[in-house]
Amino acid sequence: MQQLQSDDVIWRNARLATMVADDPTPYGLKAQHAIVVRGDTILAVIAESDIPAAHCHCIDLAGRLVTPGLIDCHTHLVFGGDRAAEWEQRLNGVSYQTLSAQGGGINASVAATRNSSAESLLELAQPRLQRLMNEGVTTLEIKSGYGLNAEAEEKMLWVVRQLGLNNPIDISPTLLAAHAVPAEYRDDPDGYIRLVCEQIMPELWRKALFEAVDVFCEHVGFTLAQSERVFQAATALGIPVKGHVEQLSHLGGAALVSRYNGLSADHIEYLDNAGIQAMVQSDTVAVLLPGAFYFLQERQRPPVEQLRQSGVPMAVATDYNPGTSPFASLHLAMNMACVQFGLTPEEAWAGVTRHAAQALGRGATHGQLKAGFVADFIVWDAQYPVEMVYEPGRNPLYQRVFRGKRV
């Protein structure tokens, strides 16, 4: 370890769940250890007995548990309105087709978002974001996709940027203009894809408003060919891609994402062996979204055992959105991933730390307590990481540290 400087900080007397990938100990757990922080970076992780005598600031954590900051790698946090009344109607027997014909479904969210000012969207999104931060989230992905035209998509991404500027959190913005066919293009979905590829994507990329491009490849979204056109246009601009794929049926979307070396394939309930092998070759992360599975009362589970056996990294995310997963709780998503999908608690923790970081292209800097990584970590009034998975209604967060600063 380098010689300590006076403004370094030692977070000592802690139980560390480092989540380091090559540590054979469950959770990378290390009792009686310390984290040495310089600026916004972890300088070293050392045993308590190895803390050098130095004139720098020490913070005694009294044996508390410390984990990496949580990472929610798939959300739709910015939108206008809500769909609670629509959900109630569905539970009372009104069909989705009837609701859609009445302007419900995603069209309702698009209309509400288009009709909302940027300031209003920002005001609505802030408490949603706060709930996630209160659970220990330090890195968050937020997608556009409820605008579906150049002006409204830009408005959404401006709000995403403001959330990042206004809060102690690292936000990864994603362009999801290919989320659905807007009403004005109902009879010309190819024309809308052309608009996304030729206008919306390049213009908003030039304005540096997003980091990656997503697409909803599904029978109720876009075809495989239309999705590939989006990926081709993104690749030509040097933009990383990811995809909502194999959620409701098998179209081969995961294999398509992998062909373009996509960061992640998300949902994947109908993923097949060919798709898994393609993901292995491209090192694409499987993002599991149990909230939508639960809320939609689906029955087809993602092939977790095959993903596990093939070594595909599995991330876990909230998929927070107004229509299919209105849950701003990553702890709940972790619990659901274990109960509904069969992940172990340790796999769920990897899914919201190092694997989620990989799904956002941040695998070399986020999601582990390791020298050289950003100093984002959470101090818990807890003994073991399983506690946050086992009892999602209880939040033992004691201290949230973002880029080396207590917040």
HUHU-V656856 format. One record per residue. RES is the residue in one letter. OMEGA is omega in radians with two decimals (NA if undefined). Layout:
RES/OMEGA + RES/OMEGA
This chain:
M/3.12 + Q/3.07 + Q/-3.07 + L/3.10 + Q/-3.02 + S/-3.13 + D/3.00 + D/3.14 + V/3.08 + I/3.04 + W/-2.92 + R/3.08 + N/-3.06 + A/2.91 + R/-3.05 + L/2.91 + A/-2.95 + T/-3.08 + M/3.10 + V/-2.95 + A/-3.03 + D/3.10 + D/-3.09 + P/3.13 + T/3.11 + P/-3.12 + Y/-3.01 + G/-3.00 + L/-3.14 + K/3.10 + A/3.10 + Q/3.11 + H/-3.12 + A/3.05 + I/3.09 + V/-3.05 + V/3.02 + R/-3.10 + G/-3.13 + D/-3.02 + T/3.03 + I/3.13 + L/-3.11 + A/2.95 + V/-3.00 + I/3.05 + A/3.12 + E/-3.11 + S/-3.11 + D/3.13 + I/-3.10 + P/3.01 + A/-3.07 + A/-3.14 + H/3.07 + C/-3.01 + H/3.07 + C/3.09 + I/-3.11 + D/-3.10 + L/2.99 + A/3.06 + G/-3.12 + R/3.11 + L/3.08 + V/3.08 + T/2.96 + P/3.01 + G/-3.13 + L/-3.10 + I/3.07 + D/-2.92 + C/3.10 + H/3.05 + T/3.01 + H/-2.89 + L/-3.05 + V/3.09 + F/3.07 + G/3.07 + G/2.97 + D/-3.10 + R/3.14 + A/-3.14 + A/3.11 + E/3.11 + W/3.11 + E/3.10 + Q/3.13 + R/3.12 + L/3.09 + N/3.00 + G/3.10 + V/-3.07 + S/3.10 + Y/3.14 + Q/3.12 + T/3.13 + L/3.14 + S/3.12 + A/3.12 + Q/3.14 + G/3.13 + G/-3.12 + G/-3.10 + I/3.12 + N/3.11 + A/3.12 + S/3.10 + V/-3.14 + A/-3.13 + A/-3.13 + T/3.11 + R/-3.07 + N/-3.13 + S/3.05 + S/3.09 + A/3.14 + E/3.11 + S/3.11 + L/3.12 + L/3.14 + E/3.13 + L/-3.05 + A/-3.03 + Q/3.13 + P/3.05 + R/3.11 + L/-3.11 + Q/3.13 + R/3.11 + L/3.11 + M/3.13 + N/3.09 + E/3.10 + G/3.11 + V/3.11 + T/3.08 + T/-2.98 + L/2.99 + E/3.05 + I/-3.13 + K/2.88 + S/3.03 + G/3.01 + Y/3.07 + G/3.06 + L/2.85 + N/-3.00 + A/-3.07 + E/-3.07 + A/3.08 + E/3.09 + E/3.11 + K/3.13 + M/-3.10 + L/3.02 + W/3.12 + V/3.10 + V/3.12 + R/-3.13 + Q/3.10 + L/3.12 + G/3.13 + L/-3.03 + N/-3.00 + N/3.08 + P/-3.11 + I/3.10 + D/-3.09 + I/3.08 + S/-3.12 + P/-3.13 + T/3.06 + L/3.08 + L/3.11 + A/3.09 + A/3.14 + H/3.13 + A/3.07 + V/3.13 + P/-3.04 + A/-3.08 + E/3.09 + Y/-3.05 + R/-3.11 + D/-3.11 + D/-3.13 + P/3.10 + D/3.09 + G/3.10 + Y/3.09 + I/3.09 + R/3.09 + L/3.12 + V/-3.05 + C/-3.00 + E/-3.10 + Q/-2.99 + I/-3.08 + M/-3.09 + P/-3.12 + E/-3.11 + L/3.04 + W/3.10 + R/3.14 + K/3.08 + A/-3.09 + L/-3.14 + F/-3.09 + E/-3.07 + A/-3.14 + V/3.13 + D/3.09 + V/3.09 + F/-3.11 + C/-3.05 + E/3.12 + H/3.13 + V/3.11 + G/-3.10 + F/-3.12 + T/3.09 + L/-3.13 + A/3.11 + Q/3.11 + S/3.14 + E/3.09 + R/3.10 + V/3.14 + F/3.11 + Q/3.14 + A/3.12 + A/-3.12 + T/3.12 + A/3.12 + L/-3.13 + G/-3.08 + I/3.05 + P/-3.10 + V/3.03 + K/-3.07 + G/2.85 + H/-3.01 + V/3.04 + E/3.14 + Q/-3.05 + L/-3.14 + S/3.12 + H/3.10 + L/-3.04 + G/-3.10 + G/3.14 + A/3.09 + A/3.10 + L/3.09 + V/-3.11 + S/3.13 + R/3.12 + Y/3.11 + N/-3.09 + G/3.09 + L/-3.07 + S/2.96 + A/-2.93 + D/-3.05 + H/2.99 + I/3.09 + E/-3.10 + Y/3.12 + L/3.12 + D/-3.09 + N/3.12 + A/3.10 + G/3.11 + I/-3.13 + Q/3.07 + A/3.12 + M/3.07 + V/-3.09 + Q/-3.07 + S/-3.10 + D/3.11 + T/-3.11 + V/3.01 + A/3.13 + V/-3.11 + L/-3.05 + L/-3.03 + P/3.12 + G/3.12 + A/3.09 + F/-3.14 + Y/-3.01 + F/3.13 + L/-3.13 + Q/3.12 + E/3.14 + R/-3.11 + Q/-3.13 + R/3.06 + P/-3.06 + P/-3.02 + V/-3.10 + E/3.11 + Q/3.07 + L/3.13 + R/-3.11 + Q/-3.12 + S/3.12 + G/3.09 + V/3.12 + P/-3.11 + M/3.03 + A/3.10 + V/-3.11 + A/-3.10 + T/-2.97 + D/-3.06 + Y/3.13 + N/-3.02 + P/-3.00 + G/-3.00 + T/3.13 + S/-3.08 + P/-3.05 + F/3.10 + A/-3.13 + S/3.10 + L/3.06 + H/3.12 + L/3.12 + A/3.10 + M/3.11 + N/3.13 + M/-3.13 + A/3.11 + C/-3.04 + V/-3.04 + Q/-3.02 + F/3.08 + G/3.03 + L/2.95 + T/3.07 + P/3.11 + E/3.08 + E/3.11 + A/3.11 + W/3.06 + A/-3.12 + G/3.12 + V/3.07 + T/-2.97 + R/-3.13 + H/3.05 + A/3.08 + A/3.12 + Q/3.14 + A/3.11 + L/-3.13 + G/-3.12 + R/-3.05 + G/-3.11 + A/-3.04 + T/-3.02 + H/2.95 + G/3.10 + Q/3.00 + L/-2.95 + K/3.12 + A/3.14 + G/3.13 + F/3.12 + V/-3.09 + A/3.02 + D/3.12 + F/-3.07 + I/3.04 + V/-3.06 + W/2.92 + D/-3.06 + A/3.11 + Q/-3.02 + Y/-3.14 + P/-3.11 + V/-3.07 + E/-3.13 + M/3.11 + V/-3.07 + Y/-3.01 + E/-3.02 + P/3.11 + G/3.11 + R/-3.10 + N/-3.09 + P/-3.14 + L/3.14 + Y/-3.10 + Q/3.10 + R/-3.12 + V/-3.11 + F/-3.12 + R/3.04 + G/-3.08 + K/3.05 + R/-3.13 + V/NA
